Amino acid sequence: MERDLVEYIAKSLVDDPAAVTVNAIEQDRATILELRVGPDDVGKVIGKHGRIAKAIRTILSATSSPEGKRVSLEILD
């Protein structure tokens, strides 16, 4: 569910939605979501001073709280 949410948000922000990929790495009590976008769209996903990335992480923490599982987002180049 979180993977689809991050993918939807990222595709809404970038100019090249086809280049958006989200890889989920499951661990014991955590999930790491690796977000890759096109080289020209990295700044759009991060935002000024990281505000958009922080907002996406806030949404992820709100959706993962009921399950008790921690979800973190990594934006890869």
C-alpha positions in Angstrom: 0.0 0.0 0.0 2.8 2.5 0.9 4.6 1.6 -2.2 1.7 2.5 -4.4 1.1 5.7 -2.5 4.7 6.9 -3.0 4.6 5.9 -6.7 1.3 7.9 -7.2 2.6 11.0 -5.4 6.0 10.9 -7.3 4.3 10.4 -10.7 2.1 13.4 -10.0 5.1 15.6 -9.3 7.5 14.7 -12.1 7.6 15.5 -15.8 8.5 11.9 -16.8 6.2 9.6 -14.9 7.5 6.6 -16.9 10.9 6.9 -15.2 9.4 6.6 -11.6 10.2 3.3 -9.9 9.7 2.3 -6.3 11.4 -0.7 -4.8 10.3 -2.0 -1.4 12.8 -3.8 0.8 11.1 -5.6 3.7 13.0 -6.1 6.9 12.0 -7.4 10.4 10.1 -4.4 11.7 10.7 -1.9 8.9 10.2 -1.3 5.2 12.5 0.7 3.1 11.1 2.3 0.0 13.7 3.3 -2.6 12.4 5.9 -5.0 14.1 6.5 -8.3 13.0 9.2 -10.8 14.6 10.7 -13.9 17.7 12.8 -13.5 15.9 16.0 -14.3 13.1 15.3 -11.8 15.1 14.6 -8.6 14.7 18.2 -7.5 11.0 18.2 -8.0 10.6 15.2 -5.7 12.9 16.6 -3.0 11.6 20.2 -3.2 13.2 23.4 -1.8 15.0 22.6 1.4 13.6 19.0 1.3 10.0 20.1 2.0 8.3 17.8 -0.5 10.4 14.8 0.6 9.6 15.6 4.3 5.9 15.8 3.4 6.0 12.4 1.7 7.7 10.9 4.7 5.1 12.4 7.0 2.3 10.8 5.0 4.1 7.5 5.1 4.5 7.6 8.9 0.8 8.4 9.2 -0.2 5.5 7.1 2.1 3.0 8.7 1.4 3.8 12.4 -1.6 1.5 12.8 0.4 -1.5 11.7 3.3 -0.7 14.0 5.7 -1.2 11.2 8.2 1.6 10.4 8.4 2.8 6.8 11.3 4.9 5.5 11.8 6.6 2.2 15.1 6.9 0.3 15.3 9.0 -2.8 18.1 7.6 -5.0 19.9 9.4 -7.8 
